[in-house]
Amino acid sequence: MSQTKPKLLIVEDDAGLQAQLKWAYPDFDVVIAGDRVSALAALRAEEPAVVTLDLGLPPDPDGTSEGFAVLNAIMALKPDTKVIVASGHGARESALQAIAGGAYDFYQKPVDIEALGLIVRRAFELHRIEAENRTLAARSGDENRVLGRMITSAPEMVRVARTIERVANTNVSVMLLGASGTGKELLARGLHEASDRRDGAFVAINCAAIPENLLESELFGHEKGAFTGAVKTTEGKIEMAHGGTLFLDEVGDIPLPLQVKLLRFLQERVIERIGSRKSIAVDTRIVCATHQDLEAMIADGRFREDLFYRLAEIVIKIPSLAERPGDAALLAKAFLGRFAREMNPQVKGFSADALAAIDAWQWPGNVRELENRVKRAVIMADAKLVHAADLDLGDTGEDDAQVLNLKTAREAADRRVIRHALARSEGNISNTAKLLGISRPTLYDLLKQYDMQA
């Protein structure tokens, strides 16, 4: 059974070169076009994976305007096409402009058939890999997602997710500890959706965002006339989450008098609304989070020790984004895809310098900072690729702290670089090895040596 040859569209107005290129690549189904109209007609009819494009096309054979018009049209009609542009001697600036506009690569005239063949074959291979990745993602969901929502390839976060999955179907209270912006609410929602309470409500409240005199009413509710402005009886968040999960973010900001009332609920599973003496039984699971040091607050008398132990039956520490090598690039790509669809569809991805800047930055604001910077970059970008300057990250210099043991330093550096490369290549071993400049067997040996998962 014969296998269909991959389609290669050659956009070239020189008849002699057309014939030479057509006969030089017997492994491909070569389609020839000599101008913009025929090139775009062939693109629509044949849907080639790879296009070679001479920028000097009629009616502007000595310039590049027509070639760039074809490139822009291809990127608009079929952005996954790998376009390889031809540039004459001294036209490197045009070639680089084409790359910035979405072209895959460029070659210089006069044409070296063998060298161009290598570029074309690499382009076909990359197109095949990207198509397979899209198919797999559509078939089984993003393999880098845990708890259904969170994107990660870092073992540290995978362990957090697995812990949450193990405790989800119990009724223990869970405390999530982590810096601001690490995704505590996302994990709390994931816990709820993985539990047998998933059909109940998930209710979230930020205890730090509500004035102290209103927080009790928000949590426990109030009866009509309980205080000035209480014009009707209102359920509190604990009652609203009956049969489901209540997420208390920044639980360390709950004032001491209210901590006593919360402790009573956790012990007896009943509440009293403000202005009422009637006890109401409530079946609500509590998940809480804080970035504060609660043990220090207990020592200072600002947080009740008995409440802490009721809330922290299971404590889960969430690593910062800087402690999750490779995740910043993965998350940035996901954010870019979402924001580009919503706000700036011409943006298709990150340039190499942008990905390097993302990897190097320490992300003090964690995932929230990353999301905000990517959103701003997508809105402000005026090209198809987001560049490092669009992210406005400033100096990405390394920390001054030095590891003095060379073996430890080398292993840490190896692990960090391999994980970044795996994330950049979305787990593809061949592409990871190419990025690292090593062979596949060497990469497999390193993964085994460092007990790392691809």
C-alpha positions as CSV (number, residue, x, y, z in Angstrom):
1,M,0.0,0.0,0.0
2,S,1.6,3.3,-1.1
3,Q,2.0,6.1,1.4
4,T,0.8,9.6,0.5
5,K,3.8,11.9,0.1
6,P,3.8,15.1,2.2
7,K,2.9,18.2,0.2
8,L,5.5,20.9,-0.4
9,L,4.5,24.2,-1.9
10,I,7.3,26.1,-3.7
11,V,6.5,29.7,-4.4
12,E,9.1,30.8,-7.0
13,D,8.8,32.9,-10.2
14,D,12.0,31.6,-11.9
15,A,10.9,28.8,-14.2
16,G,14.4,27.2,-14.3
17,L,14.6,27.1,-10.5
18,Q,11.0,25.8,-10.3
19,A,12.0,22.8,-12.4
20,Q,15.2,22.3,-10.4
21,L,13.4,22.3,-7.1
22,K,10.6,20.1,-8.3
23,W,13.0,17.3,-9.4
24,A,15.3,17.7,-6.4
25,Y,12.7,16.4,-3.9
26,P,11.2,13.1,-5.0
27,D,10.1,12.3,-1.4
28,F,7.6,15.2,-1.5
29,D,4.5,15.9,-3.6
30,V,5.8,19.3,-4.9
31,V,3.3,22.0,-5.9
32,I,4.6,25.0,-7.8
33,A,3.2,28.6,-7.7
34,G,4.8,31.7,-9.3
35,D,2.8,34.5,-7.8
36,R,0.5,35.5,-4.9
37,V,-2.8,34.5,-6.5
38,S,-1.6,31.0,-7.5
39,A,0.2,30.5,-4.2
40,L,-2.8,31.2,-2.1
41,A,-5.0,29.1,-4.4
42,A,-2.6,26.2,-3.9
43,L,-2.5,26.8,-0.1
44,R,-6.3,26.5,0.0
45,A,-6.6,23.5,-2.3
46,E,-3.6,21.4,-1.3
47,E,-3.1,22.5,2.4
48,P,0.7,21.9,2.3
49,A,2.5,21.5,5.6
50,V,5.6,23.3,4.4
51,V,6.1,26.2,1.9
52,T,9.3,27.6,0.5
53,L,8.7,31.3,-0.4
54,D,10.9,33.6,-2.6
55,L,10.3,37.1,-1.2
56,G,10.9,38.6,-4.6
57,L,7.7,37.9,-6.5
58,P,6.0,39.8,-9.4
59,P,4.9,42.5,-9.6
60,D,7.8,43.4,-7.3
61,P,10.5,40.9,-8.2
62,D,13.3,43.2,-7.1
63,G,11.7,44.0,-3.7
64,T,10.0,42.1,-0.9
65,S,6.6,43.7,-0.6
66,E,4.8,40.9,-2.6
67,G,6.6,38.1,-0.7
68,F,5.7,39.6,2.6
69,A,2.1,39.9,1.5
70,V,2.1,36.2,0.7
71,L,3.7,35.4,4.0
72,N,1.1,37.4,5.9
73,A,-1.8,35.8,4.0
74,I,-0.4,32.3,4.7
75,M,-0.1,33.0,8.4
76,A,-3.6,34.4,8.5
77,L,-5.1,31.5,6.6
78,K,-3.1,28.6,8.0
79,P,-0.9,29.6,10.9
80,D,0.5,26.1,11.5
81,T,2.2,26.1,8.0
82,K,6.0,26.1,8.2
83,V,7.2,28.8,5.8
84,I,10.8,28.9,4.7
85,V,11.7,32.2,3.0
86,A,14.5,32.8,0.4
87,S,16.7,35.8,0.8
88,G,19.4,37.1,-1.6
89,H,22.9,38.2,-0.5
90,G,22.7,41.2,1.8
91,A,19.0,40.6,2.5
92,R,19.5,39.0,5.9
93,E,17.4,41.8,7.5
94,S,14.4,40.9,5.4
95,A,14.8,37.2,6.4
96,L,14.9,38.1,10.1
97,Q,11.8,40.3,9.6
98,A,10.1,37.3,8.0
99,I,11.0,35.1,11.0
100,A,9.5,37.8,13.3
101,G,6.4,37.7,11.1
102,G,5.9,33.9,11.6
103,A,8.2,32.3,9.1
104,Y,9.8,29.0,10.3
105,D,13.3,29.5,8.7
106,F,15.2,31.1,5.8
107,Y,17.8,30.2,3.2
108,Q,20.1,32.3,1.0
109,K,20.3,32.4,-2.7
110,P,21.8,30.9,-4.8
111,V,20.1,27.8,-3.6
112,D,22.0,24.9,-2.1
113,I,19.6,22.1,-2.9
114,E,21.0,19.8,-0.2
115,A,21.0,22.4,2.6
116,L,17.5,23.5,1.7
117,G,16.4,19.9,1.7
118,L,17.6,19.5,5.3
119,I,15.6,22.6,6.3
120,V,12.5,21.4,4.5
121,R,12.7,17.9,6.2
122,R,13.1,19.5,9.6
123,A,10.1,21.7,9.0
124,F,8.0,18.7,8.0
125,E,9.1,16.8,11.1
126,L,8.3,19.7,13.4
127,H,4.9,20.1,11.7
128,R,4.2,16.4,12.3
129,I,5.2,16.6,15.9
130,E,3.0,19.7,16.5
131,A,0.0,18.0,14.8
132,E,0.4,14.9,16.9
133,N,0.6,17.0,20.1
134,R,-2.6,18.8,19.1
135,T,-4.3,15.4,18.4
136,L,-3.2,14.0,21.7
137,A,-4.3,17.1,23.6
138,A,-7.8,17.0,21.9
139,R,-8.1,13.2,22.6
140,S,-7.1,13.0,26.2
141,G,-6.8,16.5,27.5
142,D,-3.6,18.3,28.4
143,E,-1.2,15.8,29.9
144,N,0.3,18.5,32.1
145,R,-2.9,19.1,33.9
146,V,-3.5,17.8,37.4
147,L,-6.7,17.9,39.4
148,G,-8.4,18.8,36.1
149,R,-7.4,22.4,36.1
150,M,-3.8,23.0,37.3
151,I,-1.0,23.0,34.7
152,T,2.3,21.6,35.9
153,S,5.2,19.3,34.9
154,A,7.0,19.8,38.2
155,P,7.2,16.8,40.6
156,E,6.7,19.1,43.5
157,M,3.3,20.2,42.3
158,V,2.3,16.7,41.1
159,R,3.0,15.5,44.7
160,V,0.7,18.3,46.1
161,A,-2.0,17.2,43.6
162,R,-1.7,13.6,44.5
163,T,-1.9,14.4,48.3
164,I,-5.1,16.4,47.6
165,E,-6.6,13.6,45.6
166,R,-5.9,11.1,48.5
167,V,-7.6,13.3,51.1
168,A,-10.4,14.6,48.9
169,N,-13.0,11.9,49.8
170,T,-12.4,12.2,53.6
171,N,-14.0,14.9,55.8
172,V,-10.7,16.1,57.3
173,S,-10.0,19.9,57.3
174,V,-7.2,20.9,55.0
175,M,-4.9,23.8,55.3
176,L,-3.0,25.0,52.3
177,L,0.2,27.0,53.0
178,G,1.9,29.0,50.4
179,A,2.9,32.4,49.2
180,S,0.4,34.8,47.5
181,G,-0.3,33.9,43.9
182,T,0.7,30.2,44.1
183,G,-2.8,28.9,43.3
184,K,-4.3,28.1,46.7
185,E,-7.9,28.7,45.6
186,L,-7.4,26.7,42.4
187,L,-6.2,23.8,44.5
188,A,-9.0,24.1,47.0
189,R,-11.5,24.0,44.1
190,G,-9.7,21.0,42.7
191,L,-10.1,19.3,46.1
192,H,-13.8,20.0,46.1
193,E,-14.3,18.7,42.6
194,A,-12.3,15.5,43.4
195,S,-14.5,14.8,46.5
196,D,-17.9,13.3,46.9
197,R,-19.1,16.8,47.7
198,R,-18.6,17.9,44.1
199,D,-22.3,18.3,43.5
200,G,-22.6,20.7,46.4
201,A,-21.6,24.4,46.4
202,F,-18.0,25.6,46.5
203,V,-18.0,28.9,48.3
204,A,-14.8,31.0,48.7
205,I,-14.2,34.0,51.0
206,N,-11.1,36.1,51.5
207,C,-11.0,36.8,55.2
208,A,-8.4,39.6,54.7
209,A,-10.6,41.5,52.2
210,I,-13.6,41.9,54.5
211,P,-13.7,44.5,57.3
212,E,-13.6,42.9,60.7
213,N,-17.0,44.2,61.8
214,L,-18.6,42.6,58.7
215,L,-16.7,39.3,58.6
216,E,-18.9,37.6,61.3
217,S,-22.1,38.3,59.3
218,E,-20.4,37.1,56.1
219,L,-19.5,33.8,57.7
220,F,-22.5,33.1,59.9
221,G,-25.3,35.2,58.4
222,H,-27.8,37.4,60.3
223,E,-31.5,37.7,61.1
224,K,-33.6,40.5,60.0
225,G,-33.2,43.5,62.3
226,A,-30.1,42.1,64.0
227,F,-28.3,45.4,63.3
228,T,-28.8,48.6,61.4
229,G,-29.1,47.8,57.7
230,A,-30.1,44.1,58.3
231,V,-33.4,44.5,56.3
232,K,-33.8,40.7,55.7
233,T,-32.5,37.4,57.0
234,T,-29.4,36.4,55.2
235,E,-27.5,33.1,55.1
236,G,-23.8,33.2,55.8
237,K,-21.1,31.6,53.7
238,I,-20.8,28.5,56.1
239,E,-24.5,27.9,55.6
240,M,-24.4,28.5,51.9
241,A,-21.8,25.8,51.5
242,H,-24.0,23.2,53.2
243,G,-23.3,19.8,51.5
244,G,-20.2,21.3,49.8
245,T,-17.0,23.1,50.6
246,L,-16.1,26.4,52.2
247,F,-12.7,27.9,51.3
248,L,-11.4,30.4,53.9
249,D,-8.5,32.2,52.2
250,E,-6.1,34.2,54.5
251,V,-7.6,32.5,57.6
252,G,-4.9,34.1,59.7
253,D,-6.7,37.4,59.4
254,I,-9.8,36.2,61.3
255,P,-10.0,38.2,64.6
256,L,-9.7,36.4,67.9
257,P,-13.3,36.8,69.0
258,L,-14.5,35.3,65.7
259,Q,-12.0,32.5,66.0
260,V,-13.9,31.2,69.0
261,K,-17.2,31.1,67.1
262,L,-15.5,29.3,64.2
263,L,-14.0,26.8,66.6
264,R,-17.4,26.0,68.0
265,F,-18.7,25.3,64.5
266,L,-15.8,22.9,63.8
267,Q,-16.4,21.1,67.1
268,E,-20.2,20.9,67.1
269,R,-21.1,21.5,63.4
270,V,-23.8,24.0,64.3
271,I,-24.0,27.7,63.8
272,E,-26.1,30.6,65.1
273,R,-26.8,33.6,62.9
274,I,-26.2,37.1,64.3
275,G,-29.4,38.1,66.2
276,S,-30.6,34.5,66.6
277,R,-30.4,32.0,69.4
278,K,-31.4,29.1,67.2
279,S,-28.7,26.5,66.4
280,I,-28.6,25.4,62.8
281,A,-26.9,22.1,61.9
282,V,-24.6,22.6,58.9
283,D,-22.6,19.9,56.9
284,T,-19.8,22.0,55.4
285,R,-16.2,21.0,54.8
286,I,-13.6,23.6,55.6
287,V,-10.5,24.1,53.4
288,C,-8.4,27.1,54.4
289,A,-5.3,28.8,53.2
290,T,-2.8,31.4,54.4
291,H,0.6,32.8,53.5
292,Q,1.2,33.8,57.2
293,D,3.3,31.9,59.8
294,L,0.4,30.7,62.0
295,E,2.8,29.0,64.5
296,A,4.4,32.4,65.1
297,M,1.0,34.0,65.5
298,I,0.0,31.3,68.0
299,A,3.2,32.1,70.0
300,D,2.3,35.8,69.9
301,G,-1.3,35.0,71.0
302,R,-2.8,36.2,67.7
303,F,-4.2,32.9,66.7
304,R,-5.8,30.2,68.8
305,E,-3.8,26.9,69.0
306,D,-7.0,24.8,69.3
307,L,-8.4,26.3,66.2
308,F,-5.2,25.7,64.3
309,Y,-5.3,22.0,65.1
310,R,-9.0,21.8,64.0
311,L,-8.2,23.6,60.7
312,A,-4.9,21.9,60.0
313,E,-5.8,18.2,60.2
314,I,-3.9,17.9,56.9
315,V,-1.3,20.6,56.0
316,I,-0.2,20.9,52.4
317,K,2.7,23.2,51.5
318,I,2.5,24.7,48.0
319,P,5.9,25.5,46.4
320,S,6.4,28.9,44.8
321,L,6.7,29.2,41.0
322,A,10.4,29.6,41.3
323,E,10.6,26.2,43.0
324,R,8.8,24.6,40.1
325,P,11.4,24.6,37.2
326,G,9.8,24.6,33.8
327,D,6.3,25.4,35.0
328,A,6.6,29.1,34.2
329,A,7.0,28.4,30.5
330,L,4.1,25.9,30.5
331,L,1.8,28.3,32.2
332,A,2.9,31.2,30.1
333,K,2.0,29.3,26.9
334,A,-1.5,28.4,28.4
335,F,-2.1,32.0,29.4
336,L,-1.0,33.4,26.0
337,G,-3.3,31.0,24.2
338,R,-6.3,32.2,26.3
339,F,-5.5,35.9,26.2
340,A,-4.7,35.9,22.5
341,R,-8.1,34.4,21.7
342,E,-9.8,37.0,23.8
343,M,-7.8,40.1,23.1
344,N,-5.3,39.9,20.3
345,P,-5.7,37.0,17.9
346,Q,-2.6,37.9,15.8
347,V,-0.3,36.8,18.7
348,K,0.8,33.2,18.1
349,G,3.5,32.5,20.6
350,F,6.7,33.5,22.4
351,S,10.0,34.3,20.9
352,A,13.1,32.4,22.1
353,D,14.3,35.4,24.1
354,A,10.9,35.7,25.8
355,L,10.9,32.1,26.9
356,A,14.5,32.5,28.2
357,A,13.4,35.5,30.2
358,I,10.4,33.7,31.6
359,D,12.7,30.8,32.7
360,A,15.2,33.1,34.3
361,W,12.8,35.3,36.2
362,Q,12.2,34.4,39.9
363,W,8.5,35.3,39.9
364,P,8.1,36.9,43.3
365,G,4.4,37.3,42.6
366,N,4.1,33.6,41.5
367,V,1.4,32.5,39.0
368,R,-0.6,35.6,39.5
369,E,2.3,37.8,38.5
370,L,3.0,35.6,35.5
371,E,-0.6,35.7,34.4
372,N,-0.7,39.5,34.6
373,R,2.5,40.0,32.7
374,V,1.5,37.7,29.9
375,K,-1.9,39.4,29.7
376,R,-0.2,42.8,29.4
377,A,2.3,41.5,26.8
378,V,-0.5,40.0,24.6
379,I,-2.4,43.3,24.7
380,M,0.6,45.4,23.9
381,A,2.3,43.1,21.3
382,D,2.3,44.4,17.8
383,A,3.9,41.3,16.2
384,K,2.9,37.6,16.0
385,L,5.4,36.7,18.7
386,V,5.7,38.1,22.2
387,H,9.3,39.2,22.9
388,A,11.2,39.6,26.2
389,A,10.8,43.4,26.1
390,D,7.0,43.0,25.9
391,L,7.1,41.2,29.3
392,D,9.0,44.1,31.0
393,L,10.8,41.8,33.4
394,G,14.0,43.9,33.8
395,D,17.2,42.3,34.9
396,T,17.0,38.6,35.3
397,G,20.3,38.1,37.0
398,E,21.0,35.1,39.2
399,D,20.9,35.1,43.0
400,D,24.2,35.9,44.6
401,A,24.0,32.8,46.8
402,Q,26.6,30.3,45.7
403,V,26.7,26.5,46.0
404,L,30.2,25.6,47.0
405,N,30.1,21.9,46.3
406,L,30.8,21.4,42.6
407,K,29.0,18.1,42.2
408,T,25.9,19.4,43.9
409,A,26.0,22.6,41.8
410,R,26.4,20.7,38.6
411,E,23.6,18.3,39.4
412,A,21.3,21.2,40.3
413,A,22.2,23.0,37.1
414,D,21.6,19.8,35.0
415,R,18.3,19.2,36.6
416,R,17.1,22.8,36.1
417,V,18.2,23.0,32.5
418,I,16.7,19.5,31.6
419,R,13.4,20.4,33.2
420,H,13.3,23.8,31.4
421,A,14.1,22.0,28.1
422,L,11.4,19.3,28.7
423,A,8.8,22.0,29.4
424,R,9.9,24.0,26.4
425,S,9.6,20.9,24.2
426,E,6.3,19.8,25.9
427,G,7.9,16.5,27.0
428,N,9.1,15.4,23.5
429,I,12.4,13.6,24.1
430,S,13.9,14.2,20.6
431,N,13.2,17.9,20.7
432,T,14.5,18.1,24.3
433,A,17.8,16.4,23.3
434,K,18.1,18.9,20.3
435,L,17.6,21.9,22.6
436,L,20.2,20.6,25.0
437,G,22.7,19.7,22.3
438,I,23.0,16.1,23.3
439,S,21.9,12.7,21.9
440,R,18.7,10.9,22.9
441,P,20.6,8.1,24.7
442,T,22.6,10.7,26.7
443,L,19.4,12.4,27.7
444,Y,17.8,9.1,28.7
445,D,21.0,8.3,30.8
446,L,20.7,11.7,32.5
447,L,17.0,11.2,33.3
448,K,17.8,7.8,34.8
449,Q,20.8,9.2,36.7
450,Y,18.7,12.0,38.3
451,D,15.6,9.9,38.6
452,M,13.6,12.4,36.5
453,Q,10.4,11.7,34.6
454,A,10.1,12.8,30.9
